[in-house]
Amino acid sequence: MSGQAVRKVVIAGGGTAGWCAAAALSKLLGPLLDITLVESEEIGIVGVGEATIPTCRTFHHLLGIDEREFLRATNGTFKLAIAFEDWARKGDRYIHSFGEMGKSSWMAPFHHLWLQARAEGVAGPIGEYGFEYQAAEAGKFQTGENARINYAYHFDAGLYGRFLRGISEKAGVKRVEGRIETVAQDPESGFITELVLQSGERIAGDLFIDCTGFHGLLIEKTLKTGYEDWSRWLPTNRAVAVQTESHGALTPYTRAAAHDAGWRWRIPLQNRVGNGLVYCSDYLSDDAARDRLLSLVDAPALIEPRLIRYQTGRRLKSWNRNCVTLGLSSGFIEPLESTSIHLFQIGVTRLIQLFPLAGITDALVDHYNALSRNELEKVRDFVILHYALNEREEPFWRDRRGMTLPDTLIERIALFTESGIAYQAPDDLFRVDSWVQVMLGQRLEPKRWHPVGQMMGRDQMAAALGNLKGGIARAVAGMPTHEDFIRQYCAV
Ligand SMILES: Cc1cc2nc3c(=O)[nH]c(=O)nc-3n(C[C@H](O)[C@H](O)[C@H](O)COP(=O)(O)OP(=O)(O)OC[C@H]3O[C@@H](n4cnc5c(N)ncnc54)[C@H](O)[C@@H]3O)c2cc1C
């Protein structure tokens, strides 16, 4: 494709995706590269995206980020779970926690034993056997050197970008302020050669990373890569977002409460709360969404609500010619499971692993695209699951129930229903426990399961589950509240 060595990397856009890419490339490949990031304060960033999943910690670890410094800089809090309210039916509540449920055996994951124990009347709700689940419910948190707790973060998106910018600039990234007006291409190969700014400044590069958000300036407006629309499965297309004053206890989880045309998030930070109403414009008007959000928040608003429009789907190629797209320019799976930040953090990690220092080849690009596509489709299926398995009666929910699902998801649902089997494929982000918690939470009940529990017998199961529950309850009772822990942990 191009034998040209890649030394000069140009990142277009300085939202969370742009600065994550800049920080990772400069910290991990810095001496080999010359990195420039162009951003426009006038255009600004999308300004939402404040909940993560545990892989964010791995990304920080790779970059040598100090956790306390990061939390102080971003008003960050800890996240152990997402609490789903009113999803399968109004009045329902379940938690998707990041922890493991119970103790699995090599024969079968824990939920098979639990299903048998429940059938024999000796098991409580599955959440009683999850440490992170119980800590989330109790509003407790604690971590430390040898702590075995699986968690993620909530943070202020604007402050996170600034924090990563500091890291990037220290590692040699050059930041250019200005609006990109045109993108120059090589007439033969179609490769991007330069970004031309409104000021007339020209920024040349070997590899361009499109982080221009929904604008998709390089990957779509220039390279016309194409977009696969997923709105037939994930039809929400708007969100109205507002920040409010802190109120009540600092919950170590995100709240996701369903409403008649979508759902609403609540993300607590140290100094404020992020709130948003996600909806489908076919079922709810923008004005009604705004009014509904403002009537449901539990404290005074700090800013005017902002409307954000989107279309769920994926860019047909994550890497096209000499342009890699990361962040919203690469596509968007709606924010229900907070996967966007993960997807571009893993995207830039993959780019580093496959970095085309000696030149970009078709095989490399195809490989990168195949990996990205697989991963994205699995995440898509996981999010669709929440909508597909519902028993609500409003038109929006009835229509979701009737949709034709991707074959991959049909197969998963059938497997769980018929035999209780849930699995994590090699390129699956979500673990068995995540699939199980959401499937059970959405009221999908297996008809059969593995006989591991039958082998154990009723009394032994009851004793084992009692011990598990007791151990978790004691550990959680000894933990500080989330708020107290942050106060002490982030003290300078
Ligand atoms: C409603 C909603 C809720 C979300 N919640 C979550 C969540 O909880 N968790 C999660 O992981 N993700 C979430 N996301 C996704 C998350 O917000 C984004 O993935 C993340 O913010 C990265 O955005 P970005 O950097 O790709 O784009 P942006 O933040 O839009 O940044 C784009 C950058 O490109 C620059 N730019 C654009 N055009 C030009 C130009 N012509 N010249 C120069 N610069 C230009 C802009 O100035 C800006 O710096 C959510 C998204 C939405 C819409």
The ligand as an SDF file (V2000), in Angstrom:
LIG
                    3D

 53 58  0  0  0  0  0  0  0  0999 V2000
  -24.8360   11.2490   25.1700 C   0  0  0  0  0  0  0  0  0  0  0  0
  -23.4960   10.5910   25.2620 C   0  0  0  0  0  0  0  0  0  0  0  0
  -23.0860   10.0140   26.4510 C   0  0  0  0  0  0  0  0  0  0  0  0
  -21.8510    9.3630   26.5250 C   0  0  0  0  0  0  0  0  0  0  0  0
  -21.4690    8.7430   27.6840 N   0  0  0  0  0  0  0  0  0  0  0  0
  -20.3350    8.0000   27.6980 C   0  0  0  0  0  0  0  0  0  0  0  0
  -19.9180    7.3060   28.8520 C   0  0  0  0  0  0  0  0  0  0  0  0
  -20.5340    7.3730   29.9100 O   0  0  0  0  0  0  0  0  0  0  0  0
  -18.7960    6.5670   28.7860 N   0  0  0  0  0  0  0  0  0  0  0  0
  -18.0580    6.4730   27.6490 C   0  0  0  0  0  0  0  0  0  0  0  0
  -17.0850    5.7310   27.6120 O   0  0  0  0  0  0  0  0  0  0  0  0
  -18.3790    7.1990   26.5710 N   0  0  0  0  0  0  0  0  0  0  0  0
  -19.4920    7.9450   26.5620 C   0  0  0  0  0  0  0  0  0  0  0  0
  -19.8160    8.6580   25.4490 N   0  0  0  0  0  0  0  0  0  0  0  0
  -18.8710    8.7420   24.3590 C   0  0  0  0  0  0  0  0  0  0  0  0
  -17.7980    9.7760   24.7180 C   0  0  0  0  0  0  0  0  0  0  0  0
  -18.3990   11.0170   25.0020 O   0  0  0  0  0  0  0  0  0  0  0  0
  -16.8080    9.9560   23.5930 C   0  0  0  0  0  0  0  0  0  0  0  0
  -16.3800    8.7020   23.1430 O   0  0  0  0  0  0  0  0  0  0  0  0
  -15.6150   10.7340   24.0630 C   0  0  0  0  0  0  0  0  0  0  0  0
  -15.9970   11.9350   24.6390 O   0  0  0  0  0  0  0  0  0  0  0  0
  -14.6700   11.0030   22.9330 C   0  0  0  0  0  0  0  0  0  0  0  0
  -15.1800   11.9550   22.0610 O   0  0  0  0  0  0  0  0  0  0  0  0
  -14.2390   12.3960   20.8720 P   0  0  0  0  0  0  0  0  0  0  0  0
  -12.9260   12.8110   21.4280 O   0  0  0  0  0  0  0  0  0  0  0  0
  -14.2580   11.3310   19.8430 O   0  0  0  0  0  0  0  0  0  0  0  0
  -15.0250   13.6370   20.2510 O   0  0  0  0  0  0  0  0  0  0  0  0
  -15.1780   15.2260   20.7730 P   0  0  0  0  0  0  0  0  0  0  0  0
  -15.1810   15.2500   22.2280 O   0  0  0  0  0  0  0  0  0  0  0  0
  -16.3410   15.6890   20.0220 O   0  0  0  0  0  0  0  0  0  0  0  0
  -13.8550   15.8460   20.2440 O   0  0  0  0  0  0  0  0  0  0  0  0
  -13.6920   16.2080   18.9010 C   0  0  0  0  0  0  0  0  0  0  0  0
  -12.4900   17.0990   18.7710 C   0  0  0  0  0  0  0  0  0  0  0  0
  -12.2820   17.3870   17.4030 O   0  0  0  0  0  0  0  0  0  0  0  0
  -12.0990   18.7620   17.2590 C   0  0  0  0  0  0  0  0  0  0  0  0
  -12.5100   19.1680   15.9220 N   0  0  0  0  0  0  0  0  0  0  0  0
  -13.6370   18.8130   15.2470 C   0  0  0  0  0  0  0  0  0  0  0  0
  -13.6650   19.4070   14.0470 N   0  0  0  0  0  0  0  0  0  0  0  0
  -12.5200   20.1330   13.9450 C   0  0  0  0  0  0  0  0  0  0  0  0
  -11.9610   20.9820   12.9540 C   0  0  0  0  0  0  0  0  0  0  0  0
  -12.5930   21.2250   11.8060 N   0  0  0  0  0  0  0  0  0  0  0  0
  -10.7870   21.5690   13.2190 N   0  0  0  0  0  0  0  0  0  0  0  0
  -10.1270   21.3560   14.3810 C   0  0  0  0  0  0  0  0  0  0  0  0
  -10.5940   20.5740   15.3530 N   0  0  0  0  0  0  0  0  0  0  0  0
  -11.7840   19.9710   15.1330 C   0  0  0  0  0  0  0  0  0  0  0  0
  -12.9470   19.3840   18.3610 C   0  0  0  0  0  0  0  0  0  0  0  0
  -12.5400   20.6940   18.6440 O   0  0  0  0  0  0  0  0  0  0  0  0
  -12.6290   18.4360   19.4950 C   0  0  0  0  0  0  0  0  0  0  0  0
  -11.4080   18.7800   20.0880 O   0  0  0  0  0  0  0  0  0  0  0  0
  -21.0130    9.3440   25.3830 C   0  0  0  0  0  0  0  0  0  0  0  0
  -21.4120    9.9780   24.2130 C   0  0  0  0  0  0  0  0  0  0  0  0
  -22.6390   10.5920   24.1350 C   0  0  0  0  0  0  0  0  0  0  0  0
  -23.0470   11.2530   22.8510 C   0  0  0  0  0  0  0  0  0  0  0  0
  1  2  1  0
  2  3  1  0
  2 52  2  0
  3  4  2  0
  4  5  1  0
  4 50  1  0
  5  6  2  0
  6  7  1  0
  6 13  1  0
  7  8  2  0
  7  9  1  0
  9 10  1  0
 10 11  2  0
 10 12  1  0
 12 13  2  0
 13 14  1  0
 14 15  1  0
 14 50  1  0
 15 16  1  0
 16 17  1  0
 16 18  1  0
 18 19  1  0
 18 20  1  0
 20 21  1  0
 20 22  1  0
 22 23  1  0
 23 24  1  0
 24 25  2  0
 24 26  1  0
 24 27  1  0
 27 28  1  0
 28 29  2  0
 28 30  1  0
 28 31  1  0
 31 32  1  0
 32 33  1  0
 33 34  1  0
 33 48  1  0
 34 35  1  0
 35 36  1  0
 35 46  1  0
 36 37  1  0
 36 45  1  0
 37 38  2  0
 38 39  1  0
 39 40  1  0
 39 45  2  0
 40 41  1  0
 40 42  2  0
 42 43  1  0
 43 44  2  0
 44 45  1  0
 46 47  1  0
 46 48  1  0
 48 49  1  0
 50 51  2  0
 51 52  1  0
 52 53  1  0
M  END
$$$$
